[in-house]
Amino acid sequence: MFDSNSEQIEPKSTSLICMCRIMPQLQAMRFAVAEINGDSDILPNVTLGFQAYDSCNVLHLVLKGALQVVTGYDRIIPNYRCAGDVSLSSMIGPSVSTHSILVSHILRLYSYPLISHYATSPLLSNKREFPSFFRTVPSDIFQSKGLADLVLHLGWTWVGLLAVDTDYGQQGIHLVQQEIVNAGACVAFSENIVTSRPDRNAPHIVKVMKASTAKVVVIFANSVDLIPILEEMVKHNITRILIASDAWSTSTMASLKTFSAHLVGTIGIALNSGTIPGLREFLNTIHPSMTLGRYWIRIFWEMAFSCKFIDDKNQTGYLGNSLKECSGSENLASVQNVYTDVSNLRTTYSVYTAVHAVTKALEDLKNCKYPQGSCPDIWNFQPWQVILLLYQLDNNLFLYFDKNGDPPAVYDIVNWQLSPNGGMQHVKVGSYDMTAPPGQVFTINASAIIWTSAERKVPISVCSQSCPLGFWKAARKGEPVCCFQCVPCPQGEITNQTDSFTCIKCPWDKWPNSEKTTCLPKSVEYLSYEDPLGTILASTSVISSLVPVAILKIFIKFKTTPIVKANNYSLSCLLLVSLSFCFLCSLVFIGYPQHVNCLLRQVTFGMVFAVCVSCILAKTIMVVFAFMATKPGSNLKKWTNPRVSYVMVFICSLLQFILCITWLSIASPYPEQNIETQPRLIIIQCNEGSPTAFWCMLGYLGLLATISFVVAFLARRLPDSFNEAKFITFSMLSFLSVWVSFIPASVSAQGKYTVAMEIFAILASSWALVVCMFANKCFIILFRPNMNSRDQLIKKGRGTLG
């Protein structure tokens, strides 16, 4: 039995195409049988025969033909075979999976093997359900995986799915969808071609395609059911990259120029092609006068040569005034159509292979290679015995069946391209071979693919454009994973590949570049001498420290003068020395923070300023004591001794010293790498160890300065000869103002600027003390010597120094 996979297409322009597809397969069976019968080495003294039955792909005719062949008679007689003298070895066909399922269930009752040349449903691989079914084409399981691999290999992550509503289409497209989704791609839409409707639901399908952003559509259908969809696409001028299943990947509808613009660039998986030597010559020998298949040949002849046989009823079902009479002398070799093209045989080769597979099983039976022991008689065998031999076919044969009755899964990847003469051709651009070694299963030559006229490179079909480096894919709520938005990486993170789902956090000592594509070493920041700011502050500190030294020299030179004597010469010298060190202590804050630097800088600053402010406090109190001692009956004269002032300086400084030693003992400062303040930088700084101790030290200085300010302010109206209190008031006011301003400034500053701020406060407060305490005295000593006399100092009402 032979069942053609004819395509009953309604439009008359496609009728020739249908017949051209039937004829090569029918003739391939004739050729294979003739070839075997003509070879004395194959089944000698045995003649193969066959019976062909055209079901027209109609289910009830398929069933009728199968039962008729089993009966061996024109009438169907269940459970009985009339042609008892001829053994029925097997049946070849049907081509449709649904039909094969039905026929297989029936033939299972009779244990007849059924070999399909085109049925690809995965259900037929179930040997419990279909123990007598074989096929010469791979299961759709492999095709579906191949289609998914093809889509993913070309970078398409947003595709539409279209399938005919039959077992073939629904099972196949379901497997494709599974493979695509499992690989991380997405399905934009999935629609069915409704075979029960004349328009195949084409208007709705094309409307969905037009609304979708997917540029690629995988179609699991046959060409007959696809034509209404293509017609609707032409009507609405919609073009998409179509991915074809094997049922239409090499369809002859490519010759219909109506669809050329919409089919160029189509790529799909096709049954592995093969060649049959001598078939071309054999096909050209058919003639309308032949008895075998005369009805089909005359139909084909009328269509091929656009003529009709006058002596017979017009077989094609249509007439035209332009038709000429068929003479029978037309030269078939001159016809260029699908029938005469034997360069890449696929379904035809599958039929040819099926005949040879049955022949090999019969040959094994004749040669007594039966696996169950005793050998059956070649003239009297049971069909189930052939089934066993079909499973035993040698793997070195050009065809063999696995345990599921399936052949090796080998496909060609074909691309639809325009030929030089304007026709359509199927060009092989790759292969999908499950028998190949790992890494070579899927091969494709992308450069050989020709896309649509508008596309010169692989088209892009994605829901969202690829995220560049430095961005990560954030899913859109309620949408597939392929639909996303590109979000810049958060601070401190990068992506070094496109379409990253997450960002990579840089190591603690590195920071992203501006594009957030790589991590670069962080810049190290500290107030160095090479830094312009550090250079300026260091230079200012050194130069400023010379000013108290210069004043000290002036005081030493003029120590015998009244103005110097009146201002407690010894205490003034100590104050000037401490002020010089106040300027110089800022140098400890500049440079790379070493452990020793961190230990000494705040302590040095605290001690030097404690001595300085203690001297001023002592001077202030001594002024008050001196005034009080001049009052009648006062016994405070003993407190005006200079030693008292030294004791006061010592005690005040000692308290600061004790505080600093306690600080260093309990929580001493240490160097640290700060990456929190400015994440882009590594700030090398000194951790004060105990912020409480630092602010206590600074608060103690503020306490001494406040006491000096209060005492001096209260003593500002004392007689002029003793009135240095007004200058102390201004100096302490300036000192306190600087350090009160330092508190919010230090909190707001970051990195090296925090250190610079403290240095500035040190220099500013030191200069305030120098200017307020000694500027007026030096001016008098150097430029107004006439005022530097005892008479001048004891004058009443003179606002000098006292």
Buried (B, 14 or more C-beta within 10 A) or exposed (E): BBBBBBBEBEEEEBBBBBBBBBBBBBBBBBBBBBBBBEEEEBBEEBEBEBBBBBBEBBBEBBBBBBBBBBBBEEEBEEEEBEEEEEBBBBBBBBBBBBBBBBBBEBBBEBBBBBBBBBBBBBBBBEEEEBBBBBBBBBBBBBBBBBBBBBBBBBEBBBBBBBBBBBBBBBBBBBBBBEBBBEEEBBBBBBBBBBBEEEEBBBBBBBBBBEEBEBBBBBBBBBBBBBBBBBBBBBEEEEBBBBBBBBBBBBBBBBBBEBBBBBBBBBBBBBBBBBEBEEBBEBBBEBBBEEEEBEEBBBBBBBBBBEBBBEEEEEBBEEEEEEBEEBEEEBEBEEEEBBBBBBEBBBBBBBBBBBBBBBBBBBBBBBEEEBEEEEBBEBEEBEBEBBBBBBBBBEEEEEBBBEEBBBBBBBBBBBBBBBEEEEEBBBBBBBBBBBEEEEEEBBBBEEEEBBBBEEBEEBBBBBBBEEBBBBBBBEBBEEEBBBBBEBEBBEEBBBBEEEBBEEBBBBEEEBBBEEEBBBBEEBEEBBBBEEBEBBEEBBEBBEEBBEBBBEBBEBBEEBEEBBBBEBBBBEBBBBBBBBBBBBBBBBBBBBBEBEEEBBBBBBBBBBBBBBBBBBBBBBBBBBBBBBBBBBEEEEEBEEBBEEEBBBEBBBEBBEBBBEBBEBBBEEBBBEBEBBBEEBEEBBBBBBBBBBEEBBEBBBBBBBBBBBBBBEBBBEBBEBEBBBBBBBBBBBBBBBBBEBBEBBEEBBEEBEBBBBBBBBBBBBBBBBBBBBBBBBEBBBEBBEEEEEBBEEEBBEEEEBEBBB
